[in-house]
Amino acid sequence: EHALEGPKAARLRACGRAMPFAEIRITDPATLTACAPDAVGEIWVRSDMVMKGYWRQPKATAETITSDGWLRTGDAAYR
């Protein structure tokens, strides 16, 4: 989904869509709550296909995967 005309013609308009088996949310990293539409936040993903954690790195796992299974990607986005 690219912008085909105008000053931003080469820019990607979307990074894709969530697959039916994955939940996506845009989260405010400061408050850890869902962002309002059009607000930039961190992409979080939850799915049975998300990794269980880092091999023998419980601290890194705890920093990346929430207790309820959301993977914090570190990538910024908005809806």
ABEGO torsion letter per residue (X at the ends): XBBABEAAAABBABAEBBBAABBBBBBBAAAGBBBBBGBBBBBBBBBAABBAEBBGBAAAAAAABBAAGBBBAGBBBBX
